[in-house]
Amino acid sequence: MTISSRALAATAALLSLALVAPAQASTSSGVHVTNVAPNNAGALVFYVDAPRTGLPACAAGGSALAWTVNTNTVAGQVLASALFTALSTGMLVDIGGTGACDVYPNAESAGYIAVRKP
């Protein structure tokens, strides 16, 4: 393989990586938290009362009502606190996803949770 054919092969490989579609993050706005289910591994799965928009491919086999939070991190503990507040008070939440199902299979991880009055 010559240097120019190696460069061409490397360029083609890099170009194919650039053409891969990015993960799509979903959102839920003005929904109520209906269930919060933490487990002993630090994964917290929670459900809302309306499906989200833009379900990422990794969550296609799961529920459009389910989200996850990693409570092993400080950021995840803050998000969990917001969830328990919303669940106990009945306040509305706005949720933005990360586009990844990295905490629990088939459920997108929440990137932010905003608690607000109806």
C-alpha positions as CSV (number, residue, x, y, z in Angstrom):
1,M,0.0,0.0,0.0
2,T,1.5,3.3,-1.0
3,I,1.5,6.4,1.1
4,S,-1.2,8.1,-1.0
5,S,-3.5,5.0,-0.9
6,R,-2.9,4.9,2.9
7,A,-3.8,8.6,3.2
8,L,-6.9,8.0,1.0
9,A,-8.0,5.1,3.2
10,A,-7.5,7.1,6.4
11,T,-9.4,10.0,4.9
12,A,-12.3,7.8,3.9
13,A,-12.4,6.2,7.4
14,L,-12.4,9.6,9.1
15,L,-15.1,10.9,6.7
16,S,-17.3,7.9,7.5
17,L,-17.0,8.8,11.2
18,A,-18.0,12.4,10.5
19,L,-21.2,11.3,8.7
20,V,-22.5,9.3,11.6
21,A,-25.7,10.9,13.0
22,P,-25.3,12.4,16.5
23,A,-27.4,11.1,19.4
24,Q,-30.6,12.9,19.7
25,A,-31.5,14.2,23.1
26,S,-35.2,14.3,24.1
27,T,-37.3,16.7,26.2
28,S,-40.4,16.7,28.4
29,S,-42.0,20.0,29.4
30,G,-44.7,20.7,31.9
31,V,-45.0,17.1,33.1
32,H,-45.6,15.5,36.5
33,V,-43.3,12.9,38.1
34,T,-45.4,9.8,38.8
35,N,-42.9,7.3,40.1
36,V,-39.3,7.3,41.4
37,A,-37.5,4.0,41.7
38,P,-33.9,4.1,42.9
39,N,-31.9,0.9,43.2
40,N,-28.9,-0.1,45.3
41,A,-26.4,0.3,42.4
42,G,-27.1,4.1,42.2
43,A,-29.4,4.0,39.2
44,L,-32.6,5.9,39.6
45,V,-35.4,5.4,37.1
46,F,-38.3,7.8,37.1
47,Y,-41.5,8.1,35.2
48,V,-43.5,11.1,34.0
49,D,-47.2,11.4,33.0
50,A,-46.7,12.3,29.3
51,P,-44.3,11.0,26.6
52,R,-41.3,13.0,25.7
53,T,-40.3,14.4,22.3
54,G,-37.4,13.2,20.3
55,L,-36.8,9.8,21.8
56,P,-33.2,8.8,21.2
57,A,-32.5,5.5,19.4
58,C,-31.0,3.9,22.5
59,A,-34.4,4.3,24.3
60,A,-36.5,3.0,21.4
61,G,-37.1,-0.3,23.1
62,G,-38.1,1.2,26.4
63,S,-40.9,3.5,27.7
64,A,-41.3,7.0,26.4
65,L,-42.2,7.9,30.0
66,A,-39.1,6.7,31.6
67,W,-35.9,8.6,32.4
68,T,-32.8,7.8,34.5
69,V,-30.4,9.6,36.9
70,N,-27.0,8.3,38.2
71,T,-27.2,9.0,41.9
72,N,-23.5,7.9,42.3
73,T,-22.5,11.5,41.3
74,V,-23.2,14.7,43.1
75,A,-24.9,16.1,40.1
76,G,-27.2,13.0,40.0
77,Q,-28.0,13.5,43.7
78,V,-29.0,17.1,43.0
79,L,-31.3,15.9,40.1
80,A,-32.8,13.2,42.4
81,S,-33.5,15.8,45.0
82,A,-35.4,17.9,42.4
83,L,-37.4,14.7,41.5
84,F,-38.4,13.9,45.0
85,T,-39.4,17.6,45.5
86,A,-41.6,17.5,42.4
87,L,-43.1,14.1,43.3
88,S,-44.0,15.2,46.9
89,T,-45.4,18.6,45.9
90,G,-47.0,17.8,42.6
91,M,-45.1,20.6,40.9
92,L,-44.4,20.4,37.2
93,V,-41.0,19.5,35.7
94,D,-39.2,20.3,32.5
95,I,-36.6,17.6,31.6
96,G,-33.8,17.7,29.1
97,G,-32.0,14.4,28.1
98,T,-28.4,13.7,27.3
99,G,-29.2,11.5,24.3
100,A,-27.5,8.5,26.0
101,C,-28.9,5.5,27.9
102,D,-25.8,5.1,30.1
103,V,-27.4,4.5,33.5
104,Y,-30.1,2.0,32.7
105,P,-30.8,0.1,29.4
106,N,-33.5,1.6,27.1
107,A,-34.0,4.7,29.3
108,E,-32.4,8.1,28.5
109,S,-30.4,9.9,31.2
110,A,-31.7,13.2,32.3
111,G,-29.2,16.1,31.8
112,Y,-31.3,18.7,33.6
113,I,-34.5,18.9,35.6
114,A,-36.3,22.1,36.3
115,V,-39.1,22.1,38.9
116,R,-41.8,24.8,38.5
117,K,-45.2,25.8,39.6
118,P,-48.2,25.0,37.3
